[in-house]
Amino acid sequence: MSEQNKTVLSFEIFPPKKDDDFDGVFSVCDKLAELHPAFISCTYGAGGSRSKKTVEVTDYIQNKLGIEAIAHMTCVGNKKEDIDAVASELKKVGVTHVLALRGDRPKDMSDEQFESREFAHASDLITYLKKNDDFKFAGACYPEKHPEAMSKRGDIANLKRKVECGASHLISQLFMDNDVYYEFQEQCLASGITVPIHAGIMPITSAKMVSTTIAMSGTSIPKAFSDLVVKYGDNNDDMRKAGVDYAIRQLQDLIDNGADGIHIYSMNKPKATKEIVDALRF
């Protein structure tokens, strides 16, 4: 693989929900920085909750660690003035790279509020921010189709609209079968989407994650991995080792096949992330 086609490495982290645990996220950032990622993205709570923490964490990543930070920004529960406020705070600290997301519908949001929201889609958020601020944008994509999309074709048409609005690269929802990603790449190219697509991978290191994280994301589980859960799920140490090994093999295959990028959902677990990255051949 030539240098110009080198696969980009990046990570996702999240601010803890409890303020008492917040200092620990900086230690996570420090350890992930040692792995030399191209960027680190930081999530943003449902409906824009804890957005100030996202600003604080991305400020640390970009200005203390010298690594490009991408701030998640959701719009489903926000009005224009809310978006303006967060955008202003990000600009103050020099963070101008945003992962634009519609976001999950807040549990307390009524049908009427949902249908009358100011930003229907992430593409609307990108369009709005482009008119007012000097940001660059990443967008999310779903190799197995957005759960609310009527069809795969319609989902990719919406994705193309997001790119046309200004998303310069895409980060995928997690997937566990690389063939799903390769097929998705081909479908995107056929539709005229040519921006880089970073493959989102989450190491599944416990059986519990299958019934929580995987189930919530709607990601399909290939037989090769479900067999590992059956074999090792009752032993925490063995399941962790099996999950890390599965992620290594999955990521190495993506690198060998020239994936634009690999984006590891670290779950704020730098030890497992380091084990995985150290085992990869870039």
Beta strands, then each sheet from edge to edge (+ up, - down):
strand 1: 8-13
strand 2: 39-42
strand 3: 68-74
strand 4: 97-101
strand 5: 136-141
strand 6: 167-172
strand 7: 197-201
strand 8: 261-265
sheet 1: 1+ 2+ 3+ 4+ 5+ 6+ 7+ 8+ 1+
end
